[in-house]
């Protein structure tokens, strides 16, 4: 394999404060009409997405930092988990719509900084719980924190899109999002049977993009960073399409129109089914 290696840990705790500052600055400057503009999150306005981000912070601090576990229900499978979380998120947004935009900005800054301090206190290299969209196995804490970063970044970008603002799309902020999202690639291929040595390359084009591939080894798919010498299938996506596709912000058909595929088309198309959020 040429120019390939196992993907490196993604360490993004230091980016949380700047991301939070940009969010609060953006929201603080919105007009009443902009707060109510629709987003790609079906049925949710800009304010609703911001309320959802507040709910993320409250939930993380209560459950992770404080060890508070309210009564819940048993989760049978992935679809049940998605349905349960969607229900919780919708309940939270409905209940908090009475919060004013000004107070919402204050609460986002208050909880966001506490969440940052909590994430900063963690050892990124210990093994924690699974990151569900990347697979059922326990994952290192750095991947869990990176997942939390992508949650904040992609919802913040959805707000930017809704009000016509550029957002934090330079490589410092977008590259870790793409690198994190791609960790779902082996799980995406988990049910694809292929001979050992079969290789699928994914190139994300743009200054924040990169190259990765999955290779079948010992009956399982393993992720590498870099380019393989002779992939069986290659998929190329623009970075602006990639993050939207993997976070379900655009339909697959829209991504298909911008993707470039080479080699085994059916094998390559599977990569475009990757979902790196719980949705």
N, C-alpha and C positions, 0 to 999 in steps of 0.2 A: 504494500500500500504506500503510495507516494504522498508526502505532505499530509499525513493523517495522524491523528492521536485521539486518545479518549478526551471527551469534552472536559474543560476545566471547571472548577466550582464558580458559581456566579455570586459575587459578593457586592451587594447593592445597598446595604444599610445607609451608607453615607449619602445616598441620593434622596432619601425620604424627605428631609427638611426642604430641599429646593423644590421638590415636587409639590409639597404641601404649600409652600409660599406661592408658587405659581397658581395653584388652584384657588387659594383664598383671594389673591390679587385679581384673578379672572372673575370670580363670582362677585366680588365687591364692586366691580365696575359694570355689572349687567343692569340693564333697564328692566322695569317690571315686565315688559313684553318678552324680553329675552329669557327671563326666568321660566316663562311658561311655554317656550318653544319646544316642539316635539324632538325626540332623539330616536336613534335606531333601536332603543329598548322599547319594545311595543307597549304602548299605553303610558309610557313614562315621559314626563317633561324634563327639562334641564334641572329644575328644582328637585324632581323625584330622584334623578340619578345622584345628585348631591346628597340627598337624604339617605340614599342607599349607601354611599360612601361613609356617611356618619354612622350608619348601622354597622358597617364592617368594623369601624374603630371601636364602637361600644361593645360589640360581640367579642372581638379579639381581647380587649382589656379585661372584660368580665370573665370570659371562659379560660383564656390562656394564662394571663398574668395573675388573676385573682382566684382561679380555680373554682369559679361559680358555675355549677351545672344545673340549669333549670330542668324541670320535667320535660321529657321529650318522648320520642317513640323509637322503636327498633327499625332499623333500615335493612330492607331485604336485599336490594341490589342497586346498581347504578341509577336506573330509572326512578326507583323509589327515592334515592338520595336527591336527585335533581328536582323531583316533584315536591319533596319536603322543603328544600331550601328555597325554591321559588315561592312556595306558600308563605314561609317565614318572611322572605323579603317583601312580598306584597303586603303582608300584614303590617310590617314596620313602616313602609312608605305611607300607607293609608293613615296610620295612627299619628304620624309625625308631620303631616302636611300643614298642621296648624302653626308650626314653627315659622317665624318670620325669616326672610332672607338674611337680615343683619345678625340675628341670633344664630342662625345656621352657620354662618361664617365663623362666628366666635366659637361655637361648639366644635366645628371641624378643626380649628387651630388648637383648641384645648386638648381634644382627644387625639389628634394627629401627633402632637409632640409627645404625648404620653406613650403612644404606640411606638414611636421612633425610639424612645428611651428603653422601652421594653425589648424591642427587637435587637437593639444595640447591646443589651445585657446578655444575650444568648451566645452560647458557643456554637458557631456555625457548622462545626465539623462533627458534632455528635449526631447520632441517629435518632430521629424522632418518628412521628407518625407518617403515614403515606400521604403523598400528594395524589389524590384520587385519579386525576386525568392522566397522570404519568404512569399509573400502575398501582397494584395493591400492596407492593412491598414497602416496608419502612424506608423512609427517605432521609437524607441528611438535612439538618436544620437549615442550611444555606438554601436548599431548594424550596423549602417551605417559605422562607422569608422572601426569596425571589418571586415565588408565586404571589405573595401578598403585594409585592411591588407591582407586578403586572396587573393585578386587580385594580390598584389605584390608577396606574398609568392609563389603562385602556378605557376605563370609565371617564377619566378626566379628558381624554382625547375625544370621546364621544360628545362630551359637553362642548369642547372646542369646535368640533365639526358642526354641531347644531347652531352655534352662534357665529360661525364663520371666522374663527380664530385659528392660528397655526398650531399652537400647542408646543410641547417639548418633543420635537421629532428629530433633533440632532442625534448623532451616534451615541453621545454620552448617556442619553436617556432611552432611546429606542433600541440600541443594540442589545442591552441586557434583556429587554422584553422578548425580542426575537429568539435570543439564545435560550431563554427559559421556555418559551412556547415549544421550541423544537424538541425539548426533552420528552414530549409526548409521542415522538415518532415511533419508537419501538413498540409502545403500547398500541398504537394505531395499526401496526402490522401483526399484532399478536396472533390473529387467526388466519394469516396468509401462509399457506404451506408452500415451501420452496426448498430446493436443494441447498445444502451448506455451500457457502461461497456466493450465493445470490446477493446482489448489491443494488440498492436504490439510492441515488444521489439527489439531494435537495439543495439548490442554490437560491438564495434570496438576494436579489439584485438591488444595489443601492449602497450608499456610504455607511449605513448602519447594518447592512446584511452580512452574509457569510455563506459558508459551504459546510454541509453536513451529509452524512450518509448512514444508512442502516445496512448491516451485513448479517446474513444468516450464518450463525455459528452454533453448533451443537444443538440444533433444533429450536433455537431462539434467535431473536433479532437483537443486535447490539449496535449502539449508537457511537459514531465517531465524528470528530470535527475534521474538516479538510476535504480533499477531493480524492476519490479512488481512481486507480488507473483505467479501469474498464468497467463502468457500471452497467448493469443489465437494463436499468431505466434511469433517466435523468429528468428532473422537474425543475423549472426555473420560474420563480415568481417575483414580481416587483415588491419591494419591502412594504409599500403602502397598501398593497393588496394582501400581503401575507398576514400582517397583524390583524387586519379586519376579518380575514377568512378564519383564522385560528381562534378568534374570539367571537365568532358567529355574528359579526357586525354586517356581513354581506352574505348573500346566498352563494352556494357552491357554483351555480351556473355562471355567476358574474366573475368568479375567480377563474373558471375554466377558460373564459374568453381571453384572459390576459396571460395565462400560463403557456409556457413552451415545454413540450414533452418530446423526449427522444427515447428510442429503444422500445422495451415492452410497455405498450401504452396502458394496458390494464393494471400492470404492477405499479406504474408511476402514478396513475390516477388515485390510487389508494392514499397517497400522501395528502391529497387535497381533501380527504375526509377527516384530517386531524382536527381535534377540538381541544384547546388548551385552557378551557374554563369549565366550570360546573354549570352547564346549561343544556 
